[in-house]
């Protein structure tokens, strides 16, 4: 059994390390918020102070725990290990520890085994669920539009601020996957822009530095809406719409990309502008799954005997 204490510690690392590159200037210049400084101080005291062998052994045990006891998928395990390695790498560069975790390798991931989503007809049912006369309904509807119309990842939505929205240019600047601190601009459809404007006007937030989407529940009202909250939001709306398939923000992304391929007759180069996949071969997987070429060949073979 992996130590509960170190599970909590690594969870702390995981929750803060995805933004570690954004923390770097504040860490090196001292302009770090108290909560960030306190949390990183705990990590330094309890984990970074270990010797190389003890730290490596601990992380390998954590990796085994994620696989054997938690049963997490390869990609999820790799993300959690990557968060820890990212923090250790930065700490090593800043002279806060004398080891790195280069020996800890990730697990091989079979990418995009299932790119299926839901049809455009089913997604219309999801869009009809939010009560757009309420503040929460306006927010949820705007998120659903971004997930479908722009095939955004939940992290890209989570990290967006109000200032990133250009209503005149009809664009949104996002931190795209794998782009570090470089923002990329995506064009917005008219329905998506209208939904965002409707949400922001009802919200009446004057500080454009604030998050584009915030929590509205009693406990965390006003705080940035987290990726986990967006995941729960989508799942809850899908259930309310009577969708039997397990839905998530990434499943909506799959749905939007597949629908785009259907609408463009499989024009992967055009759809790549939407999906922003670095490798065109990834989109080919979507296209192959959409056509179900394997099923077609199986039917062909069945007719031969």
N, C-alpha and C positions, 0 to 999 in steps of 0.2 A: 504494500500500500504506500503510495507516494505521500509524503508529508503534506498535510493540509496547510500548514504554515507556508511552505514554499509554493503550493498551488496558488494561494492568495497573492504571494509575492510575484510570481510569474504572470498572474492575471493583471497585476498592476503594471508590469513591464509591457504586456501585450496591449493594454489599453492606451498607453502613452507612446509607445515606440512607432506606431504608424505615422505620427506627426514629428518624429525625431529630427528629420531634416529641417522642418520649419522651426524647431526649437533651437537649432544650432546657433543662429546669430545671437539669440537671447542668452544662451548658455555661455557663449564665449565672451559676451560683453556685459553680462550681469543683469540684462534686462529680462529677467525671467519672473513670471508670476509666482506668488508665494506658494500656491498649490503645486505648481510644477516643480519648484525648488524642493518643497517638502517631500513630494513623492520620489523624486530622483535621489534625494538624500537617503531615504529608506532603502532604495535599491542599492545605492553605493555602500551603505553600512552593512547590509545583510547579504548581498550577493557579490558585488564587485570586490569586496574585501577578501573573498576566498582565494586560495591559491589555484593555480591552473588546473591541477589534477582534480581537486574537489569541485571546481566549477564545471569542468567538462563532465565529470561523473554525474553531477546533479542534473545537467541538461539532458544527458542521455537517458537518465531515469525518467525525466519528464516526458521525453519523446516516447518512451515505451509506455508510459501511463496513458498518453493521448491515444495510442494505438490499441493497447490491450484492455484497458479499463474503461476508457471513454468511447472507444470504437469510432473515432472521428475519421473522416475521409482524408485521403492523402493530401489534397490541396489545403484543407483546413489545418492539418498538422503542420504542413510546410509554412503556412502563413504565421502560425503562432511561434514556430521556431525562428522564422525570419525576423519577427519583431524583437525577440531576445537578442539575436545576433546583431541586429542593427544598433541596439542600445550599447552592447558591449563594444562594437567597433568604434562608435563615437567616443565612448568612455576611454578606450585605449588610446585614441588619437589625442584626447585631452589630458592624458596622463593619470586617469582616475583608476586604472587597473593595468596589470602587466600581462594580460592574456587576451586571446581572441578565441572565437569558436569556429575557426575555419575547418576544424576536423569534423564538425557536426554537419552531415549532409542531409539533404531533404530526400523524401521518397519519390520515386518515379510516379508521375501522374499521367493517367490516360485521359487526355483532354477531350471535352465535349462528347462524352459518350451519349448524352441525351440532350438534344437541342430542341426538343419538342416544347411547345407552349400551348396557347389556346388560340382559337380562331378570332378573327375580327368581330364576328357576331357575338361571341362569348365576352370579348373585352368590352363591347358596348354595354353589356349587362353590368360589368364592374363599374363603368363610368356613370351608370345611372344610380348607383347606391348612395354616394355622398349627398347629403342634404345641403345644397348650395345656397340655401337661405341662412345657414349658420356659418360662423367663423371656421369651425372645424371642417365643415363640409367643403368650404371654399379651398382650404389648405389641402385637404385630401384629394380633391378633384384636380388641383394644379399638379400635385405630385404624380397622380395617375397619368396625366397628359404628358408630362416630361418623360416618364418611364416608357411610354409607348411611342410617342411622336419622335423622340430623340434617342430612344434606346439607351438612356443614361444608366450608369451603374449607381447603386445606392450611395456609395462613397462620394461620387461626383455631385450628387444632390445634397448630401449632408454637408459638404465643405463649402458650398456656394454661399456668398453673402449678397445682400441687397445691391451693393455697388457693382456686382458682377453683371447685373441685368441692364441691358441697354434697350429701352423701350422704343427709341426712335430707330435704331439700327436693327431692332428685332433679333437681338443676339443675347447669349448668355456665355460668360467666360467661366470655364471650369478647370479644375485640376484633373486632367485626364490620366488614366492609368499608365504608369511607366514614364511619365513626363516630368517627375520631380516637381520643381518650383515653377516650371513653365506652364502658364495657363494656355488653353486653346479655346477658341471661340466656336460655338455652335449656333447655327441659325434656328430660329424658333418658328413654328407654324403659327398662323393667326389664332386658332383656338387655344393653343398653349399660352401665347402671350396674353390673350384676353383673360385666361384663367389666373395667370400670375398677377396681372394688374388688379383683377377683382379681389384676390387674396390680400395683396398689399394695401389696397385702398381701405379694405375693411379692417385690416390690422392697425393702421394708422401709426406706423413706426417711422419716426423722422430721422433716425440715425442710420445712414446707409451702410455703416460698418457692421451692422447687426446681421445675424444669419438670415438667409433667405427664408428658411423654414424653422419654426420654433415649436417646442412642445406646448400643449395647451392644457395638460392635466394639472390637477391641483398641486402635486408634489414638485414638478419641475417646470412649471409654466414660465415661459420666457427664455428658457435655455435652448441651445441649438438642438434641433431634432436629430437624434442619433441614427446611425444606420440600422441598429437593432430595432428601433422604434418604427422606422420605415418598413422593415421586414414584417413586423407584427401588423402594421397598418394594412399592408397589401393582403396578408393572409386573412385578416378579419373581414375585409371588404369582399374577398373572393368567396368566403364562406357565406356571407350575407347574400351574395349574388347566386348562390346555389351551385358554385363550381366545385366539382368533386376532385379535380386535380389539385395537388398541393401547390399553391402559388407563392411566389417570392418575387422581389424586385428583379432578380436575374432571370426568373422564368418569364416575366413580362418583357424583358430585354430580348430573350430568345423569341418570344412571340412576335414582337415588333420587327425583328430582323427577318424572320421567316415570312411574315406578311409582306415585307418590302421585296423580298425575292420573288414571291408570288406575283406581286403587282408589276414588277419589272421584267417578268419572264426570265428570272435567273441572271440578271445583269449584276454579277458580283462586284464589278469595279464601281458601279454607281452606288450600290448598297454599302460598299466599304467606306464611303464618305459618311454614311450614317453610323455604322458600327464602330468605325475608327480602329478596326483590327490592324495591327502592324503587318501581320502575315496574311496574304490573300488566301493561303491554303486553309486557314481557319474558316473563312466564309465558304470555301468549297465543301467543308464538312456539313455546314448548315444546308447547303444546296443539295448535297447527296441525301441527307436525312429527309429533306423536304420531298424529294422525288421518290424516296424509298426504293432505290435502285436494287438493293439486296432482295427485297420482297418481290420485285418485278422479275429478277433472274430466277428466284426460287419457284415462282409460278411457271416460268418458262420451262424449267427443268421438270417440274411435276407433270407437265403436259407431254413430256417425251417418253414416259414409261406407263 
